[in-house]
Amino acid sequence: MRFSALKVLTQGLTGNRGWRAHWRDPEPAEAYDIVIIGGGGHGLSTAYYLAKEHGLRRIAVLEKGYIGGGNIGRNTTIVRANYFLPGNSEFYSHSLKLWEGLEADLNYNVMHSQRGQIGLFHSDGQRDAAIRRANSIRNQGDDAELLSVAQLRKMVPYLDYDQGRFPIYGGLLQRRAGTARHDAVAWGYARGADQLGVDLIQNCEVTGIDIVQGVVQGVQTSRGAIRAKKVAMVVAGRSSQVAAMAGMRLPIESHVLQAFVTEGLKPCIDHVISFGMGHFYISQSDKGGLVFGGDLDMYASYAARGNLPMVEHVAEAGMTLMPMIGKARMLRSWGGIMDMTPDGSPIIDKTHIEGLYLNAGWCYGGFKAVPASGHCFAHLLATDRPHSAAARFRLDRFRSGRGLMDEEGTGAQHNLH
Ligand SMILES: Cc1cc2nc3c(=O)[nH]c(=O)nc-3n(C[C@H](O)[C@H](O)[C@H](O)COP(=O)(O)OP(=O)(O)OC[C@H]3O[C@@H](n4cnc5c(N)ncnc54)[C@H](O)[C@@H]3O)c2cc1C
């Protein structure tokens, strides 16, 4: 079923009785060519591009819960391509280009909104760093503009420009950055993959990975054994646990990241705004809620939930930057489990086990990566060669120390990225 304006109109006039489920609910087959563990954004986009770009059909995505229940449905929906270092820069540039054609490609409204993202700076040093970053982004072919305080005051008048502690010196704007509706991205990829013959199997937890003499044979699941020529681990915050089923110890720690939403308000925040002196970023959803997030809880945990100290910490940062936010009532907060690597950059690679592949380490930036991650991982799975846009996301960089991509310049510590 294709969506179109005419379809919406005719369905509206005939009681909306003609819509069908977006994807089938198949029983798992005994064997597949490729089994993807994890039905989050990255697993679903991998399945979609495997089928679409490489013509593969015998593919299953095994999801222990339901499609959209993981981080793909929990993030603050920011999409941008303003990374600094080679490796990340070309990858996120590739991803933004895929985002720009995504709705037409999937025939699905993911509400991709290029409303612009502004990263604020608050000192001469931060301004220098922003200028360097802007040059790097432009060298990559993407857009970056430096904004003066006078320009900012016109565009975003609600910031506190006059407070003494963190004065605003200017901002780095990327106009093509913005947001997308996160769960619609999961649904769009799921529907696209299903239409190309991929089996999406929900409520199917992988409990073991079968390996004989260094070669993968398939997986054990809560719904029985499934044979597979290739197995792809794409489970975000659960990466260490799933890799341990294959006897692997990953350079990943899992940490909780929380997000918050207020009651619906009239449009007041037109862009995505990031505070430069605290971990605070905010945008307004199409329903009107102010959606914002902060820092990781600074300890490793698998608890996907919020807590009061972080509510206070993030609310303080919000009040410092835009005191008007104090008038809004916070409705909800939640947490998601982040797969943090020591350098803050991801992994898309083969493992030392033949037929076993790894996609992990998205930290708190993996939503914007969903299209390119699936695109590049599908390329690796289908051809056994890395895609040029993800060529530096090697697993062995943490063993050798060569090729680390420490984007934040904070050193090799998981919870600092
Ligand atoms: C609060 C918050 C804010 C964020 N904000 C942003 C942002 O603004 N911009 C941005 O780019 N990124 C952001 N992120 C990060 C982004 O959401 C993640 O990096 C990304 O979604 C992770 O990839 P995924 O979608 O595949 O993960 P998930 O949706 O978590 O998918 C992994 C799936 O694997 C499944 N799974 C796990 N173990 C098994 C098993 N044994 N068997 C079968 N299935 C299993 C899980 O159930 C889950 O559905 C944010 C994250 C959070 C939590």
The ligand as an SDF file (V2000), in Angstrom:
LIG
                    3D

 53 58  0  0  0  0  0  0  0  0999 V2000
   17.2210   10.3400   26.0730 C   0  0  0  0  0  0  0  0  0  0  0  0
   17.9500   10.1340   24.7680 C   0  0  0  0  0  0  0  0  0  0  0  0
   18.1490   11.2030   23.9230 C   0  0  0  0  0  0  0  0  0  0  0  0
   18.8300   11.0260   22.7200 C   0  0  0  0  0  0  0  0  0  0  0  0
   18.8980   12.0630   21.8450 N   0  0  0  0  0  0  0  0  0  0  0  0
   19.4580   11.8940   20.6200 C   0  0  0  0  0  0  0  0  0  0  0  0
   19.4240   12.9460   19.6760 C   0  0  0  0  0  0  0  0  0  0  0  0
   18.8350   13.9980   19.9200 O   0  0  0  0  0  0  0  0  0  0  0  0
   20.0290   12.7600   18.4770 N   0  0  0  0  0  0  0  0  0  0  0  0
   20.6820   11.6010   18.1950 C   0  0  0  0  0  0  0  0  0  0  0  0
   21.2560   11.5070   17.1130 O   0  0  0  0  0  0  0  0  0  0  0  0
   20.6800   10.5540   19.0600 N   0  0  0  0  0  0  0  0  0  0  0  0
   20.0750   10.6670   20.2690 C   0  0  0  0  0  0  0  0  0  0  0  0
   20.0310    9.6190   21.1480 N   0  0  0  0  0  0  0  0  0  0  0  0
   20.7280    8.3670   20.8150 C   0  0  0  0  0  0  0  0  0  0  0  0
   19.9350    7.4290   19.9270 C   0  0  0  0  0  0  0  0  0  0  0  0
   18.6020    7.3380   20.3490 O   0  0  0  0  0  0  0  0  0  0  0  0
   20.6000    6.0440   19.9380 C   0  0  0  0  0  0  0  0  0  0  0  0
   21.9900    6.1710   19.6980 O   0  0  0  0  0  0  0  0  0  0  0  0
   20.0380    5.1120   18.8770 C   0  0  0  0  0  0  0  0  0  0  0  0
   18.6330    5.1300   18.8810 O   0  0  0  0  0  0  0  0  0  0  0  0
   20.5360    3.6930   19.1360 C   0  0  0  0  0  0  0  0  0  0  0  0
   20.2810    2.8230   18.0770 O   0  0  0  0  0  0  0  0  0  0  0  0
   18.9010    1.9880   17.8920 P   0  0  0  0  0  0  0  0  0  0  0  0
   17.8400    2.9190   17.4460 O   0  0  0  0  0  0  0  0  0  0  0  0
   19.1770    0.8660   16.9810 O   0  0  0  0  0  0  0  0  0  0  0  0
   18.6500    1.4980   19.3740 O   0  0  0  0  0  0  0  0  0  0  0  0
   17.3800    0.7530   20.0320 P   0  0  0  0  0  0  0  0  0  0  0  0
   16.1000    1.3660   19.5800 O   0  0  0  0  0  0  0  0  0  0  0  0
   17.6440    0.7100   21.4990 O   0  0  0  0  0  0  0  0  0  0  0  0
   17.4720   -0.6770   19.3640 O   0  0  0  0  0  0  0  0  0  0  0  0
   18.1250   -1.7950   19.9220 C   0  0  0  0  0  0  0  0  0  0  0  0
   17.0990   -2.8930   20.0270 C   0  0  0  0  0  0  0  0  0  0  0  0
   17.7420   -4.1220   20.3480 O   0  0  0  0  0  0  0  0  0  0  0  0
   16.8180   -4.8770   21.1030 C   0  0  0  0  0  0  0  0  0  0  0  0
   17.5300   -5.9480   21.8070 N   0  0  0  0  0  0  0  0  0  0  0  0
   18.4120   -5.8330   22.8230 C   0  0  0  0  0  0  0  0  0  0  0  0
   18.8420   -7.0430   23.2090 N   0  0  0  0  0  0  0  0  0  0  0  0
   18.2130   -7.9520   22.4090 C   0  0  0  0  0  0  0  0  0  0  0  0
   18.2190   -9.3760   22.3480 C   0  0  0  0  0  0  0  0  0  0  0  0
   18.9780  -10.1160   23.1680 N   0  0  0  0  0  0  0  0  0  0  0  0
   17.4330   -9.9790   21.4160 N   0  0  0  0  0  0  0  0  0  0  0  0
   16.6660   -9.2560   20.5680 C   0  0  0  0  0  0  0  0  0  0  0  0
   16.6020   -7.8960   20.6110 N   0  0  0  0  0  0  0  0  0  0  0  0
   17.3630   -7.2740   21.5290 C   0  0  0  0  0  0  0  0  0  0  0  0
   16.1990   -3.8470   22.0340 C   0  0  0  0  0  0  0  0  0  0  0  0
   14.9580   -4.2960   22.5670 O   0  0  0  0  0  0  0  0  0  0  0  0
   16.0720   -2.6310   21.1240 C   0  0  0  0  0  0  0  0  0  0  0  0
   14.7710   -2.5310   20.5500 O   0  0  0  0  0  0  0  0  0  0  0  0
   19.3550    9.7530   22.3680 C   0  0  0  0  0  0  0  0  0  0  0  0
   19.1370    8.6810   23.2270 C   0  0  0  0  0  0  0  0  0  0  0  0
   18.4210    8.8530   24.3980 C   0  0  0  0  0  0  0  0  0  0  0  0
   18.1470    7.6780   25.2970 C   0  0  0  0  0  0  0  0  0  0  0  0
  1  2  1  0
  2  3  1  0
  2 52  2  0
  3  4  2  0
  4  5  1  0
  4 50  1  0
  5  6  2  0
  6  7  1  0
  6 13  1  0
  7  8  2  0
  7  9  1  0
  9 10  1  0
 10 11  2  0
 10 12  1  0
 12 13  2  0
 13 14  1  0
 14 15  1  0
 14 50  1  0
 15 16  1  0
 16 17  1  0
 16 18  1  0
 18 19  1  0
 18 20  1  0
 20 21  1  0
 20 22  1  0
 22 23  1  0
 23 24  1  0
 24 25  2  0
 24 26  1  0
 24 27  1  0
 27 28  1  0
 28 29  2  0
 28 30  1  0
 28 31  1  0
 31 32  1  0
 32 33  1  0
 33 34  1  0
 33 48  1  0
 34 35  1  0
 35 36  1  0
 35 46  1  0
 36 37  1  0
 36 45  1  0
 37 38  2  0
 38 39  1  0
 39 40  1  0
 39 45  2  0
 40 41  1  0
 40 42  2  0
 42 43  1  0
 43 44  2  0
 44 45  1  0
 46 47  1  0
 46 48  1  0
 48 49  1  0
 50 51  2  0
 51 52  1  0
 52 53  1  0
M  END
$$$$
